[in-house]
Amino acid sequence: MTCTKCESTTSNGESLCEQCSGEENGSIPVNGAGPGKPRKIRIAIIALISVFVLLAGVVTVGKLFFNRDFMQLIQGKTKYVQNIELATAQSSTKQIISLLDGSVGLAQSYNKPKTLNSTLQYNVKLQDQLLKDLNLPAEQSPAVQKTMEYLNSLNMNVKTLVNENGTQTSLTVTDPSALKLTVHSLAYNDGKTYIHIPELLDKYLLAEDQAALQVTPDSLAKIKYDPATLQASLDKLAAIYANSLSAAEITAEKDQSITVDGETVQGQKLTASLNAAQTAAMVKEIAEAAKNDDILYAFVSDNYSLFAGLAGIDTQASSEKLTKENYGKLIDELFASLNLEEDGVTFSAISYLSQNGDLLAHSYESLDKTSKVQLNYLITEKKYAVELLADEGAGFTFSNTMTGEETGKIQLILRSEEEPKNIGVNVEYSGWKTASFLDSKIGVGTFVISLYDPDHEIGKYVKESGLPAAFNQLDQLSLKIETALNGDSLDSTVQLSIPNLVSALFTQKTSGTLGDTSIPAQPEPGQVVDLSKEESTAAANELGINGIKFLAETMKKDPELTAVLAAFGFQ
């Protein structure tokens, strides 16, 4: 007989075969599969998928909506704010060390013994509108054009020697005929700089004497510090700052926004506020910690001449160090000069957070009885902006907006309560990257610099000054700088354009070698002329006479120079 369910042959005249009969009666079939198991497996799989989806949903929702609030709930608002400020302060200390490392590294690479050879050429054209506005006599306009043609024909070669004693730069200027004039500049690491023009004067002219200040590439290259220990000391100060906020009044506000440099972000606003007494106590505790920190003292003391030079403080010798006692007195005097509690200075740290706890923007506010200072900075994926406002008027805004890979725009805007109230500079860059040149890291790419003058305040000054009308478009100045490595040569091109005024093109090609170099020793006092002193009158007269002789001799064999001078009446 045939099974009515599966149509297989049955035995003993049954309507169902043994397999189908077992399923109907709930018995265990031969293959060992339990009754209804496929359905249960499907249900289990669906349940697991549902749980997974639910958990994924909880994680996603939690990240987007509950993570920040959950952390505040677990830690408490005060501790949460302290953690934000500690992370921010430690990030700042890392940036300080990174900046210090970069500056010292740059100075050290500059200070390595090397020889550089450069050729420079330029082409400057005065626009017709400028010549017209100058109202030159008819005979002088051709003379001016002739002069520009001659100047554009000049070639300049520069040789630079660098070693542990300083830098010697030799500029040689030639024209197509016979002109040859050399100017040596010798800048020594003790701050003295001399100018030597051998064709005009055997003696050296003292150009600068900053021995007391000691701010040179050599002094920057020799800054003494250990990055790890200095970082640890700065982090201790950061921790003191964060811990001081345990006494702060904490407020949380939802759906708050801040706009920095035209960019607006919105999120939860967390504010930690200290009153005048608490602010003074915080700064004093930080000052005391800095005063008692041996690493910070050693850093300041070992580099005291440099820091004193930057501050304009006179030191008697480059080896002079700051004693621990005087170091403490300096910090005490600085703290006393702030008059924080007397002036009623309060401090607030403000964070703007996204729903998932990301820091979108940060602000620091300082208020006293008469003024308010606010520092805001914005952090987005494509933009970083810093804004300093004093009394919501004067200050500055700095921003770096990335528009693509290795491209973007840097802007610096200065604001003042006085004229000009709103002015700055724009720098658009492309192809920006670092490259290695003579064992040094340099930046290459294209930079276009222009003025930021939305209120046309430069034009107002031009009109008030009585300058020719051609200067009215000075605010449309454009400066394009292109730098690239071409084999072993560093090539630079600079293009300047001011409508109705001037256009110019400068090119420079530089190559060089690393290795020992030799520059002249400093000249003896008898070979030095300080033109600022009365006793230098004889040397100044000698310089003038020799200059006239050199010009006369050159004109005898240099038709280009002779034609230029003849155009102005010199024969």
VOGU-3710 file (C-alpha; in Angstrom, 3 decimals, decimal comma):
1> mtctkcestt> 0,000/0,000/0,000  1,154/3,618/-0,580  1,774/6,170/2,263  -0,758/8,927/2,058  1,836/11,497/3,253  5,044/10,745/1,450  3,736/8,209/-1,150  6,330/5,607/-0,204  5,340/1,882/0,078  3,955/0,848/3,467
11> sngeslceqc> 3,892/-2,552/5,126  0,994/-4,444/6,610  -1,564/-2,354/4,740  -0,912/0,793/6,873  -1,922/4,190/5,471  1,293/5,780/6,810  4,812/4,529/6,495  7,005/3,978/9,541  8,800/7,362/9,142  5,616/9,450/8,806
21> sgeengsipv> 3,877/7,406/11,492  6,740/8,185/13,914  6,472/11,928/13,272  2,752/11,894/13,837  3,075/9,957/17,107  6,007/11,979/18,402  8,406/9,012/18,402  12,126/9,306/17,711  12,944/8,592/14,073  15,798/6,424/12,985
31> ngagpgkprk> 18,143/9,345/12,075  17,977/10,674/15,649  16,429/14,070/14,840  13,968/15,189/17,495  10,393/16,083/16,654  9,980/19,691/15,472  13,743/20,514/15,758  14,110/22,392/12,462  11,453/24,853/13,560  13,071/25,310/16,968
41> iriaiialis> 16,441/25,921/15,361  14,929/28,589/13,150  13,294/30,192/16,167  16,592/30,120/18,080  18,460/31,693/15,166  15,838/34,408/14,794  16,001/35,047/18,542  19,820/35,335/18,473  19,676/37,694/15,513  17,052/39,756/17,290
51> vfvllagvvt> 19,203/39,984/20,435  22,241/40,937/18,352  20,282/43,634/16,532  18,904/44,869/19,833  22,359/44,997/21,423  23,800/46,714/18,360  20,980/49,202/18,555  21,621/49,819/22,245  25,342/50,347/21,607  24,633/52,714/18,726
61> vgklffnrdf> 21,966/54,641/20,576  24,117/54,683/23,679  27,041/56,072/21,737  24,923/58,714/20,095  22,675/59,694/22,953  23,658/58,230/26,300  27,435/57,838/26,474  28,142/61,411/27,585  25,313/61,464/30,118  26,241/57,989/31,346
71> mqliqgktky> 29,830/59,085/32,003  28,572/62,125/33,888  26,259/59,903/35,894  29,037/57,453/36,790  31,765/60,032/37,462  29,688/62,997/38,538  29,730/66,312/36,697  32,686/67,698/38,657  34,922/64,702/38,046  33,816/64,554/34,415
81> vqnielataq> 34,788/68,205/33,902  38,104/67,631/35,674  38,899/64,751/33,334  38,104/66,896/30,305  40,321/69,723/31,545  43,145/67,370/32,504  43,100/65,770/29,049  43,012/69,208/27,419  45,843/70,567/29,566  47,999/67,500/28,977
91> sstkqiisll> 47,394/67,838/25,255  48,629/71,430/25,505  51,800/70,375/27,343  52,494/67,792/24,632  52,104/70,504/21,998  54,542/72,717/23,928  57,154/69,964/23,978  56,486/69,176/20,320  56,893/72,841/19,388  60,094/73,053/21,423
101> dgsvglaqsy> 61,459/69,902/19,785  60,592/71,248/16,350  62,176/74,653/16,981  65,365/73,189/18,398  65,561/70,668/15,570  65,115/73,421/12,973  67,803/75,567/14,622  70,172/72,601/14,846  69,692/71,752/11,183  70,267/75,394/10,245
111> nkpktlnstl> 73,374/75,497/12,421  75,029/72,450/10,846  78,256/73,316/8,973  77,278/73,768/5,352  77,892/75,705/2,164  74,973/77,102/0,167  75,115/78,558/-3,333  72,167/80,547/-4,661  71,367/82,458/-7,811  68,696/85,133/-7,775
121> qynvklqdql> 66,967/86,935/-10,612  64,081/89,347/-10,633  61,893/91,270/-13,008  60,030/94,304/-11,696  57,564/96,329/-13,741  56,019/99,611/-12,678  52,462/99,866/-13,941  51,521/102,693/-16,313  48,914/104,014/-13,871  51,592/104,573/-11,228
131> lkdlnlpaeq> 53,861/106,447/-13,634  50,899/108,541/-14,694  49,866/109,352/-11,128  53,415/110,356/-10,195  53,114/113,296/-12,636  56,740/112,955/-13,693  58,216/115,449/-16,142  58,201/114,171/-19,709  61,953/113,570/-19,718  61,929/111,550/-16,463
141> spavqktmey> 59,431/108,822/-17,407  61,820/107,242/-19,969  64,597/107,540/-17,381  62,562/105,583/-14,838  61,763/102,884/-17,381  65,441/102,711/-18,385  66,406/102,302/-14,746  63,960/99,442/-14,271  65,275/97,686/-17,379  68,814/97,972/-16,021
151> lnslnmnvkt> 67,876/96,720/-12,571  66,111/93,744/-14,143  69,316/92,873/-15,987  71,280/92,455/-12,771  72,372/89,001/-11,653  72,855/88,140/-8,004  74,835/85,223/-6,653  74,852/84,400/-2,971  77,261/82,134/-1,128  76,491/81,275/2,469
161> lvnengtqts> 78,878/79,566/4,892  77,649/78,267/8,234  79,679/76,816/11,097  79,804/76,796/14,880  81,009/80,427/14,980  78,284/82,015/12,876  77,264/82,726/9,284  78,937/84,508/6,415  76,790/85,589/3,473  78,475/86,972/0,359
171> ltvtdpsalk> 76,277/88,692/-2,226  77,823/89,454/-5,616  75,919/91,740/-7,980  76,842/91,898/-11,672  75,331/93,390/-14,805  75,814/92,294/-18,453  78,856/94,578/-18,879  81,323/95,358/-16,136  79,603/95,980/-12,823  80,745/93,774/-9,978
181> ltvhslaynd> 79,969/94,636/-6,374  80,318/92,277/-3,418  78,747/92,664/0,003  79,849/90,376/2,835  77,619/90,012/5,886  79,197/88,294/8,891  76,827/87,362/11,721  78,563/85,771/14,699  76,934/83,723/17,414  77,792/86,291/20,073
191> gktyihipel> 75,311/88,713/18,499  77,720/90,902/16,519  77,075/91,497/12,808  79,447/93,233/10,387  79,117/94,439/6,793  82,145/94,442/4,487  82,137/95,937/0,978  85,703/95,352/-0,251  85,320/97,444/-3,439  84,447/100,500/-1,339
201> ldkyllaedq> 86,163/100,167/2,037  88,768/97,894/3,599  87,218/98,216/7,051  84,135/96,479/8,442  80,948/98,356/9,294  79,337/97,352/12,595  75,736/96,675/11,682  74,446/95,214/14,938  75,660/94,335/18,407  73,233/92,209/20,399
211> aalqvtpdsl> 75,743/90,324/22,520  73,625/90,917/25,619  70,503/89,370/24,119  72,044/86,137/22,835  69,066/85,239/20,607  70,656/83,463/17,647  70,089/80,186/15,788  73,090/78,876/17,682  71,567/79,683/21,087  68,259/78,134/20,036
221> akikydpatl> 70,056/75,006/18,848  71,777/74,654/22,229  68,681/74,756/24,444  69,209/72,256/27,261  66,274/70,085/28,276  65,081/66,518/28,501  61,704/66,167/26,756  60,426/63,350/28,988  61,210/64,965/32,348  60,075/68,399/31,188
231> qasldklaai> 56,831/66,860/29,935  56,335/65,188/33,330  56,824/68,488/35,176  54,369/70,302/32,932  51,870/67,469/33,396  52,118/67,964/37,176  51,059/71,586/36,705  48,242/70,403/34,437  47,062/68,017/37,170  47,073/70,829/39,749
241> yanslsaaei> 44,936/72,910/37,412  42,456/70,088/36,846  42,273/69,214/40,553  41,600/72,839/41,472  38,293/72,564/39,611  36,989/70,288/42,374  35,924/73,520/44,078  34,332/74,925/40,919  30,652/75,521/40,390  29,568/73,176/37,589
251> taekdqsitv> 26,625/73,907/35,322  25,329/71,824/32,421  23,119/73,229/29,676  21,720/71,334/26,718  21,406/72,569/23,144  23,948/75,374/23,471  26,015/76,692/20,583  29,173/78,694/19,992  30,436/80,331/16,814  34,158/80,704/16,150
261> dgetvqgqkl> 35,344/82,236/12,890  31,943/81,725/11,283  31,720/78,044/12,243  28,933/77,086/14,671  28,824/73,920/16,772  26,055/72,846/19,121  25,925/70,446/22,033  25,907/70,250/25,794  27,704/73,154/27,458  29,632/72,307/30,618
271> taslnaaqta> 30,927/75,280/32,603  33,319/75,132/35,552  33,529/78,499/37,333  35,951/79,674/40,019  35,401/82,838/42,047  38,173/85,355/42,684  39,534/83,641/45,803  39,485/80,229/44,119  41,142/81,600/40,974  43,914/83,230/42,991
281> amvkeiaeaa> 44,394/80,026/44,990  44,653/77,958/41,805  47,261/80,232/40,227  49,208/80,435/43,485  49,287/76,651/43,836  50,548/76,300/40,269  53,166/78,999/40,891  54,346/77,288/44,108  54,632/73,952/42,321  56,643/75,535/39,497
291> knddilyafv> 58,863/77,293/42,022  59,659/74,025/43,819  60,088/71,901/40,698  63,799/71,190/40,179  63,278/70,174/36,527  61,568/73,463/35,644  64,196/75,410/37,570  67,016/73,631/35,718  65,300/74,264/32,377  64,977/78,007/33,052
301> sdnyslfagl> 68,394/78,322/34,658  70,333/76,381/32,029  68,788/78,521/29,287  68,574/81,771/31,224  70,568/83,834/28,732  68,206/82,874/25,929  65,054/83,538/27,955  66,503/86,792/29,246  67,309/87,813/25,673  63,771/87,041/24,504
311> agidtqasse> 62,429/89,108/27,406  64,878/91,943/26,748  66,680/91,434/30,066  70,383/92,224/30,063  72,681/89,445/31,263  76,370/89,901/31,972  77,588/86,712/30,330  76,196/83,941/28,203  77,174/81,398/30,883  75,208/83,154/33,602
321> kltkenygkl> 72,644/80,995/35,388  69,677/81,863/37,514  70,034/80,907/41,170  67,253/78,887/42,810  66,536/81,803/45,125  66,225/84,330/42,304  64,143/81,866/40,307  61,679/81,700/43,188  61,666/85,480/43,528  60,840/85,896/39,835
331> idelfaslnl> 57,819/83,631/40,174  56,691/85,365/43,364  56,992/88,786/41,710  55,067/87,589/38,681  52,246/86,218/40,828  52,124/89,388/42,953  51,931/91,572/39,837  48,759/89,772/38,727  46,700/91,105/41,684  44,142/88,406/41,024
341> eedgvtfsai> 42,073/88,518/44,204  42,363/92,285/44,610  41,097/92,852/41,067  38,344/90,280/41,496  39,563/88,065/38,673  37,339/85,024/38,078  37,971/82,090/35,775  35,732/79,721/33,839  36,528/76,666/31,708  33,775/75,821/29,226
351> sylsqngdll> 33,376/72,717/27,065  30,936/72,091/24,232  30,304/68,356/23,826  28,542/66,301/21,195  26,015/63,653/22,200  28,716/60,966/22,114  31,042/62,987/24,325  33,389/64,380/21,641  34,847/67,789/22,456  33,619/70,202/19,769
361> ahsyesldkt> 34,825/73,502/21,179  36,501/74,883/24,281  36,493/78,286/25,946  38,332/79,976/28,775  36,932/83,154/30,288  38,626/85,562/32,657  36,716/88,464/34,157  37,731/91,213/36,528  36,025/94,370/37,723  36,527/96,205/34,444
371> skvqlnylit> 37,222/93,777/31,631  36,600/90,350/30,135  39,001/88,162/28,178  37,807/85,071/26,334  39,815/82,431/24,498  37,780/80,141/22,241  38,946/77,340/20,053  37,040/75,123/17,682  37,895/71,570/16,648  36,255/69,975/13,632
381> ekkyavella> 37,408/67,371/11,147  38,409/69,982/8,580  38,948/73,114/10,624  40,894/74,359/13,625  40,238/77,890/14,839  41,413/79,978/17,808  39,817/83,254/18,825  40,958/85,705/21,502  38,520/88,439/22,489  39,184/91,204/24,983
391> degagftfsn> 36,048/93,011/26,122  34,384/91,419/23,076  36,173/93,868/20,819  39,938/93,727/20,442  41,735/90,463/19,808  42,566/88,090/17,009  41,291/85,030/15,165  43,524/82,332/13,708  42,143/79,467/11,643  43,357/76,640/9,442
401> tmtgeetgki> 40,678/75,217/7,160  41,565/72,127/5,109  39,805/71,998/1,739  41,456/68,805/0,490  44,569/66,702/0,744  47,568/69,002/1,312  45,380/72,039/0,532  43,647/74,602/2,677  43,497/78,157/3,907  45,145/79,858/6,874
411> qlilrseeep> 43,733/83,142/8,088  44,873/85,601/10,732  42,559/88,490/11,569  43,456/91,286/13,989  40,691/93,256/15,633  41,072/96,515/17,514  38,866/99,146/19,032  40,974/101,715/17,174  41,593/102,131/13,440  42,126/99,861/11,610
421> knigvnveys> 39,497/97,824/13,413  39,414/94,721/11,249  42,399/93,665/9,179  44,445/90,552/8,559  46,093/88,191/6,105  44,985/85,108/4,156  47,279/82,258/3,106  45,919/79,672/0,664  48,188/76,646/0,343  48,318/73,611/-1,915
431> gwktasflds> 50,695/70,699/-2,311  51,984/71,399/1,199  54,349/68,741/2,527  57,728/68,353/4,170  60,833/67,330/2,284  64,488/66,720/3,126  67,090/69,206/1,907  70,681/69,047/3,149  69,679/66,859/6,091  66,968/69,337/7,110
441> kigvgtfvis> 63,190/69,186/6,936  61,670/71,987/4,878  58,191/72,813/3,678  57,450/72,773/-0,035  54,315/73,710/-1,913  52,446/76,737/-3,200  51,290/79,606/-1,000  49,173/82,556/-2,094  49,139/85,439/0,390  46,583/88,229/0,298
451> lydpdheigk> 45,327/90,904/2,661  42,080/90,621/4,588  40,440/94,043/4,524  36,634/93,675/4,310  36,010/97,267/5,422  38,519/98,752/2,931  40,366/100,445/5,761  43,694/100,366/3,901  42,110/102,402/1,123  40,961/104,964/3,698
461> yvkesglpaa> 44,526/105,375/4,940  45,820/105,732/1,380  43,399/108,575/0,701  44,190/110,307/4,000  47,958/110,025/3,399  47,794/111,783/0,025  49,480/108,947/-1,878  48,862/108,671/-5,638  45,580/107,098/-6,705  47,442/104,016/-7,937
471> fnqldqlslk> 47,836/103,010/-4,287  44,066/102,789/-3,809  44,153/99,106/-4,683  46,922/98,269/-2,220  44,438/96,058/-0,352  44,340/93,803/-3,439  47,999/92,850/-2,995  48,756/89,243/-3,928  51,961/87,371/-3,159  52,463/83,863/-4,565
481> ietalngdsl> 55,335/81,694/-3,289  56,196/78,367/-4,888  58,895/76,116/-3,430  59,949/72,747/-4,839  62,847/70,323/-4,809  64,365/69,781/-8,237  66,976/67,084/-7,806  69,615/68,534/-5,466  68,345/72,076/-5,962  65,746/73,945/-3,928
491> dstvqlsipn> 63,856/76,221/-6,328  61,700/79,126/-5,215  59,554/81,547/-7,168  57,907/84,651/-5,741  55,314/86,658/-7,669  54,070/90,007/-6,369  51,114/91,821/-7,875  49,480/95,096/-6,849  46,960/96,340/-9,449  47,881/99,687/-11,048
501> lvsalftqkt> 51,066/99,782/-8,979  53,691/97,106/-9,561  54,260/93,509/-10,615  57,398/91,545/-9,825  58,842/88,080/-10,314  61,711/86,731/-8,199  63,371/83,346/-8,758  65,990/81,633/-6,622  67,831/78,340/-7,057  69,831/76,976/-4,139
511> sgtlgdtsip> 72,169/74,020/-3,878  74,756/73,141/-1,301  76,875/70,657/0,591  77,220/69,596/4,203  80,644/69,608/5,826  83,258/71,740/7,527  83,371/75,383/6,481  85,575/78,303/7,408  84,467/81,885/7,950  86,765/84,797/8,837
521> aqpepgqvvd> 87,501/85,482/12,477  85,938/88,600/13,933  87,794/91,736/12,783  90,127/93,529/15,163  88,718/96,715/16,773  90,965/98,846/14,570  89,301/97,364/11,480  85,755/98,150/12,638  83,784/101,338/11,936  80,695/102,224/13,939
531> lskeestaaa> 78,978/104,878/11,837  76,780/105,860/14,804  79,801/107,341/16,608  81,284/110,760/15,933  84,841/109,440/15,531  83,691/107,512/12,470  83,362/110,696/10,364  86,657/110,115/8,568  85,702/106,548/7,679  82,292/107,712/6,450
541> nelgingikf> 83,961/110,297/4,199  86,340/107,634/2,907  83,393/105,380/2,126  81,691/108,158/0,148  84,805/109,053/-1,829  85,578/105,441/-2,628  81,980/104,960/-3,754  82,289/107,821/-6,244  85,610/106,447/-7,534  84,145/102,965/-7,950
551> laetmkkdpe> 81,163/104,360/-9,864  83,348/106,459/-12,135  85,653/103,550/-12,960  82,709/101,253/-13,659  81,007/103,776/-15,978  84,111/103,883/-18,191  83,550/100,274/-19,237  79,846/99,760/-18,539  77,527/101,280/-21,218  74,337/100,004/-19,538
561> ltavlaafgf> 75,068/101,761/-16,251  76,318/104,862/-18,077  73,072/105,120/-20,075  70,973/104,877/-16,918  72,894/107,581/-15,091  72,960/109,783/-18,207  69,158/109,652/-18,303  69,190/111,442/-14,937  71,829/113,968/-16,016  74,958/112,247/-14,690
571> q> 77,765/112,206/-17,260
//
